[in-house]
Amino acid sequence: MSFLFDPVRRPVFLGGEWFLREDRDETGLDFDRPVDGSYRRVNVPSDVSVSIPERPDATGVFWYKKTFTPEGDLGSKRGVLHFEAVNHTAHVWLNGKYLGMNSQGYLPFELDATGAILPGRENDLTVRVDTRRCQGQLPTSFYWKNYGGIIRDVWLYSTEKENYIQNAFVCARADGTAVFTVSSKGAEGFRLEVKDGEGNTVIARDVEGASVSTELDGVKLWSPEEPNLYTAEISLISNGAVLDRSVFCYGYRDFEARDGKLWLNGKEIFLKGFNRHEDHPDFGGAANREVIEHDLAMIKASGANFIRMCHYPHDRYELELADRLGLCLLVEIPLCAYLGPTFGVEGTENKPQNELVYANAVDSLRRMIARDRNHPSVVIWSVSNENNEPADPCVLDNHKGLIALAKKLDPSRPAVHVSTYSTHADRDKYFEHDDIICFNAYPVQNTRVEQRRRDVSSRESARMIPETVEALRKLYPGKPVIITEFGSRTGVPADSVDDEMLQEAGVAAEYLAAAECANGASVWVFADHRWPRHPELLSDISRFGLLWPDRTKKAAFDVYSQLLKNTQ
């Protein structure tokens, strides 16, 4: 169950039916324009490539409009519009009043709507969405289709104007201790109640100040085998009345990277599983709970205990479900395939470009950690994917600064970047600040054409993985290693050999090689997904999935699942 907003905040769900039009000429402002024949009905969360099927690759400006009537007396309240994610730049008006903007896709933002809401009357909400990226905006590059629109849920909620909770964090350890930290306006303390999985109250305390340390005897730990959760209720109370309340689930567990291994609750763990994109043929990149539930249940049943949520912060519900199912997560900001200012991004070639990129990465990392840090499933923060470390010294400086920031904001979790330069001559510089070495490797895929000609086995090509791991362990003694991507694509048959069989052999060989030497491995990728037309493959579908886009299994899925179940 999601606890995004407690009933005391009187949340109003603003998803469902909206109206949408594409503004190809970027003419006028639609906040005072009535819905006419140029608009179409869509369902929010919405991805414009699905909502406007005749123009699936359209990018630019799109206008979303919705009419709603809030109930109750909101005149004396602080009203807040909450967007879970809009890609990529959003400007918002309510009843013709401009409320503000956001240019950080894939993450929530809130706008103060106090004074603009018309209680008990029809309200007009307008959102201008620009699906193009601005200079320095994230993602820096796309290894997936550029999905745009209001891609996640929208809510309206209310609080007291001078007394409300801004955020609430917990750091809970395997020894049963936990520190709760609350930031609020107008309050000097809070009421804390913790309930176990059966609904029994196990902690109840009135707290003066902003934080409290607690200790729980007989604590039930969170792990993939037993994902035990507790529910925290944090309330602001005055004269016996609850002014505001935040409710969230959390778990007691320790995750560590030390002595060249990964440890969960004092026991060594091998992370095994999948990379996953938010992509579905019926919904594009928009969040859909049925798809999330289906995918994560299938991943759990496969024998996996790990998902790398590539390459951007995923929908909040995915993390909540991973908490309940017992799936460890690596979560990542969309600093992807960045070349540095030497090569420029979006046509620019100057140092200020990197300053913009870095500032957006810092903002994205801060907001991702603030949103996700209460989830026991989240075990690793990742600050980038496949940036070009050899291209420019600033790329390494960015990694150093972002990893340091992640550790400062949350010292309880390892912080990493994901590299594709594990065999580069200067690799002794690339992982200096990481807690775990994470690299992507496709030895079978990269040599498969030659293998067909010479009849060389996949297993021989996969030897590159243990050789690379051994070299990295010598360079960085004591650091664990995760093969964050490996895999092989379908769609390239050769010499009358079925391409699914080639994928099956490649995935099996690489996973077995990784299991012998590394501390974790995640196949690329769970299901085929859309991406920009690839210059080599001449396709807008990435065929590396172990499932077809409609979630039908390829031959490699069951083979990989059996390997996962056989790995301790």
N, C-alpha and C positions, 0 to 999 in steps of 0.2 A: 504494500500500500504506500502511496506517495503522500508525504507530509509537507508538500511545498508551502501550503498556506493553512494555518490553523483556522477553524471556523470563527474564532474571535475576530479575525480580520475580514470576515464577510467576503470571501473571494467570489468573484464573478468570472466564469470561464468565457473568454472572448474568441475561442476558436469556432470551428463550424463554418457556417455560410458567410462568405465575404464576396465582394465584387472586385474584379481585376481588369485592368486594361493596360496594354503596352503603349508607351509614349515614344514612338520611333523618332519623332521630330523634337522631343523635349520641349513642347509648347505649353506655356501657361502653368498654373498651379491648380491642382484639383481639390484643394481643401475646401473650396467654396463652390465646387462644380457638382451638380446633382448627378446621380447615376443615370446614364442614358444608354442608348443602344450600342455604344462602343465598349461597354463593360460586359463581362461574362461572370456567371456565378462560379465560384470555386470553393473548395473546402480547405480551410486553414487548420493545421499546417499544410503549406502549399509550396511546391517547387514549380517555377514558371515553365520549365521544359515539359512538365506533365500537364500543367493547367492550360498551356497553349500548344497542343500537340502538333499543330500545323507549322510551328516555328520552334522546334525542340532545341535549336542551338542559338536562339535569340539571346542577346545580351544588351544591357542598357537600362533605361528607366521604365519602371512599372509602378502603377498606382493601385493600391489596395484601399478599399473602403468598406466600413461596416457600421450598421446602425444598431444601437442597443439601448435598453432602458434599465438603469440601475434602481434597485428597490431600497427602501430605508432612508433614514436621515443621514445624508453624507455632508450636509452643509457645515457641520462643526468638525468634520473629520479631515484627516490628511489622506488624500486620494493618490494612489500610485498605479501607474500602468507598468506592467511587467512583461517583457518579451524574453522568451527563452533563447531565441536566436533569429536574427535576420541577416541574410547575406546579400550584399556585403555592407552597404551604407544605407542607413535608414534615417529619414526625417519624418517627424510625427506631429500631426495637428489633431486637436480635439475641439469640436465645435468652432472651428476656425481659428483657434488659438494655437500658436506654435509652441510645442512643449520641449523640443530638443532633438538631438541626433545621436547616432552611434555608428562607428565605422569599424567595429571589431566583430567580425562574423563568428559564428559557432559558440558564442558565449552570451549569457543573459545581460540585459541592461534594464534599468528602471528610470522612469520619468515622473516627476511630480506633477500630478494633474489637479492638485488642490485649486479650487476656484474656477476651473474649466469645466468640471462635471456639472450636469444639470440633473439633480436628484428627482426621480419619479417622472422624468421626461425623456423624450427621444434624444439620444446623443449620436453625433456623427464623428466617427474616428477615421482618419485618413493617414496612410503611410506611403511615403515615396521611397521606393526601393531602387537602388542602383546596383545592378549585379556585376558591374565592372569594378576592378580594384584601382584605388588611387595610388599615387606615387608612395612607395614605402609601405604600403598596406600588406597585410598577410592574407592569404598565403603568398609567399614570394614566388612560387611556381606551383603548377598543378600536375600531379600524377593521378588525377581523377577528374571527372567531369565537373566543370564549374557550375555547381547547382546554386540557384539564387531564389530569393523570395522570402516570405515569412515561413521559415522551414520548421519552426517548432511552436509550442503553445504560447498563447497570449492570455494574460489575466489582468483584472482590475481588483485591487484590494484596498482596504482602508485601515488606518490606525489613528490613535489619538495624535494631535498635532505636536504635543510636547513630550509624549512618553511612548517610546517604541523601541523595539529591538532592531539593531542594525545588522549584527551577525552574532553567531554563537558557534564556538569550536570546541572539540574535545580531542585530547590525546590520551588514548587508553592503551595500557600496556598489559602484557601477559601475566604480570604479577598481581593483577587486580587493581592497580592504581590507575587513576585517571585525573586529568586536570581539565576543568571546564572553564572556558574564557568567554565572556560575554561583553559585547560592545553595545551600548544603548544610549538613547537620548533622554535626558530628564530623569534618570533613575540612578540610584546609588547602590543598588543591590538587586537580587532576583531570587525567585523560588526555584529550586531544583528538585525534580522527581525523576527517578529512574525505575523503569519496569523491566522485568526479565521477559523471556520468550513466552511465558505462560500468563503474563499480565500482572504478576505480583510486584508490588512496590518494594524495591530493595534498597533504595536510597531516597531520603526525603530531608531536605535541608533548606533553611533560609540563609541566604548568603549576603553579607555586607561587602561591597566592593565589586570588582570586575571579574574575579576568578576564584576558584575553589579547588582544592585537592581532595580526592575521595579515595577510599580503599574498600574493596568488595571481597569478602571471604567466599571461598567456594565458587569463584568465577568460572563460567563456561567460556572457553576460548573459541575464537573464530578461526576456521581453517577450511580448506576445500572439502575435507571429509565431514566436518561438523561446523557448518557456517552459523554459529550461534550469534544472535543479535540481541541487543538491548535497546530500549526506547527512552530517550531523554526528553523531558518536558521542561522547558525553561520559561518562566512566567514573570511578568512585571505585575505586581499586585499593589493596590492602594485601597485602604479601607475595606478590605475583603473582596474587592472587585478586581477581576483580571483585566488589565489594560492591554496587554499584548502577550503573545505566547509563540514560541518556536518549538517545534517537535521534529525530531529526527532520530533515525536508527544509527547505531554504531556497534563496533565489536572490539573486544579485547584481544590483541595479538601483537607480536613483535616480528618484524621482518628486517633482516640484517644481511649485509654483504660484507663478509670478513673471511680471512684465511683462505681466500680463493674459492669460497663456496657461498651459496645462498642458504639462509636459515629462516625458518618460520617457526616461531614458538620454541626455539632451541633445537629444532630438528632440521637436518639438511633437506632441502627441497629442490627438485628439478622442475623448472617451469616448462610446460609443454602445451602447445596449442596452436592458435591461429592469429593471423592478422585479420581485421575485419573493417570494411568500409561501410558507411551509412549509404546504401544504394539498393534500390529495388526497382524492377521494371515497371511496377504499378504506381510507385510513389516517388521515384527519383531519389533525391537527397533529403526529402522531408521525413520527419519522424513519424513512425507508425508503430503503435505498441504491439499489435499482433505480429508484425514482422520481427520486432525485437524479441518478443517472447519465443517465437518459433526458432529464431537463429541461436539464441543463447541456450535454449533447451537442447538443441541439436549438438551444439558445441560441448555442453556438459556431458551429454550421453555418449559422446565420442571417446571419452576418457581424458579429455583436456582439463587442465587446471589453470589455463592462462590465455588471455586475449591481449594482443597489442591493439589498442584503439587508434588506428592510424587515420590520418596524419594531422588531426585537429581534435579539439574537445568534442566528445560525442554527447548525444542527448542524455539528460540527467537520468531518465528512466533506465537506461542501459546499466548505469552504475548501481542503481537501487536493486535491479534484478541480479546483477553479479554478486552483490552483497548476500542476497538470499540463496543463490544457487551455490556459492562457494567457488567463484572464479577470480583468480588474481588478475589485476589489470596493470598494464603500462599505459599511461595517458600522456598525450603529446600536444604541444602547441604547433600551429601551422607555419613554422619556419622551415620551409621545405625546398631543397635543391637550390639554395641561395649561393650565388657565385661571388658575392662581394661587390663593392663599388667599382672595382677595376673593370668588370664586365657590364655593370649596370643592371638595373631591373626596370622593366617597363620603359625602356628606351633612354634611361638616364645614365650618366657616367660621371658621377662626382661623389665626393666624400659625404656631403649632407644626405645623400641617398641612404648610406649605411646608418647614419644617425636616426633617420626616420624608421628604417627597418628595425633597428635595435630598440628604439623607444616603443614601437608597436609590439615587439616580442616581449619586452618587459611587462607591458600592460596586459598582454594576453596571459603570460605566466602568472602574474599576480591574481588575475581574475579566475583563472582555472584552478589554482590552488585554493583560493577562497571558497570556490564552489564545491570542490571535490574532496577536501581534506578530511571530512568526517567519515568517508566511506572506507571500511576496512578492506574492501576488495582492491582499492588503489594501493599498489605497493611500490611503484616506481614513477617518478616524474621524468619526462623526456623533453628536452628543450629544442630539439631539431631533428630533421631527417635528411640524410644524404646531402648536406651542405658541402660545398667544394673547398675542403680544407687547404689543398695546395694552391688555390687560386689567389688568395689574398690573406695577409696576416690578420686582418680585422675579423675574418671568419672565426679563427681560433680565439681571438679576444672576446668575440660575442659569446662563444660557448663557455669560456671561463667565467664571464660575468653572469650569464644566465644560470649556470650551475650553482655558482656561489649564492645567487639570489634565492634559488629554490631551497637550498640548504638553510638559509637564514629564515625564510618564511616557514619552513617545516623541517626541522632537524630530524624528525622521526623516520623519514623515508630517503632511500638512495635517489640520487639525481644523475642523469646520463644525457648524452646525445647519441644519435644513431648514425653510424658512418658507413660509407661504401668504400673507404680507402684503407682497409685493414691490411693490404699488402703493399701500400705505398712506401717509398723509400724513407719518408719523414714521419712514419707512423709513430715513432717514439715521442712525438710532440702532441699527438692528437687526443690521447686519452688520459693525459696527466691529471686532470681535475675530476674525471668521472669516477663514481663509486663502482660502476660496473662497466665493462667493455661490451658495447653492443654494436655488432656489425652485420651487414647484409651480404649474402654470398649466393651466387648462382652458378657453381662450377659445372654442373651437368648441362644446364640450359646453354651456357656460353660455349660449350664445346660439343654440343649434341650433333651439329651438322658433320663435324669431323669424325665424331664417333660412328655415325652411320657409314661413312666412307671406309673407316678402318676397322669397324666392328669392335670398337673399344667399349668395355663395359661402363655403365654408369658409376659403379662402385670405384673404378679406377679414378674417374674425374673427381668424385666426391672426396678423395684423399686430400684435396686442397684444404678442406675445412680443418681436420686435425693438425695439419702442418701449420696453418695460419694461427690456430689457437695456441699451439705450442710456442710459436715465436712471440705472440703477444704476452703470454704468461711470463716469458723470460724478460720482456721489456717492462712489464708491470706486475711484478711478483705480488701475490696476495689478492689480486683483483679477480672477481668472478667474470665469466664470459657468457654472453647470450647471443646466439645466432638469431637475430631479430627478423630476418627474412631469408628464406630459401625456397626453391620451388621450380616448377617447370610448366610450360604452357601447353595447352591443346591447340588445335587449329593448324598444326604444321606437320602433317603426315609425311612420311618419306619411305621410299623403297617398299611400298605396300604394307608398312607396319602401322598398326592402328595408333593414332596420336594419343588416345587415352592410355594405352599400354606404355607408351614412352613416358608420359607424365607419371604414371604409377611407379615405374622403375626409377625415375629420377628423384621423385619425392622420397621414396623409401631409402634409396642410397644415401641421400643427403641427411635425412633424419637420423639414420643409424650412425653415420659418421659424427654428427653433432652430439648424439647421446653418449658416445664413447669418451668425449673430451670436454664438452662444454657444460654449463650449468643451466642451460635452457635453450629452447628452440621453438620458433613459431613460423609455420608455413605461410608463404604468400600464395594464395589468399583464400579466405573462406569461400566466397562465391565470386564468379565473374562479375565485373563491374564496368560501368562506362567510364571512359577517359577521353581526353582530346585525341583526335586521330593520330595514331602513332606513325611516324615517318617510315619505320622499318616494316611494321606489320600491316600498314594501310587499313587499319581497323579502328572503330570507335568503341570496341569492347576489349577489355583486358581478359585474356583467356587463361590466366593463371589460377583461377578458382578451382577448388576441388568439388564445387557444385556449379551447375549452370545457373544463369541469372534467376530462373524460376524456382531454384532450390532443389532441382532434381540432381541426384548424385552422379558424379563421374566415377569411373572405376577406381580412381586413386583414393576416394574418400574412405571407403571401408577398409582398404589396406592401411591407410594412415591411422585410422581409428584403432585398428588392432595393434599397431606399433605403439600408439599412445598407451593403450591398456596394458601392454607388456612392459612398459617402462616404469620403474619405481622411482 
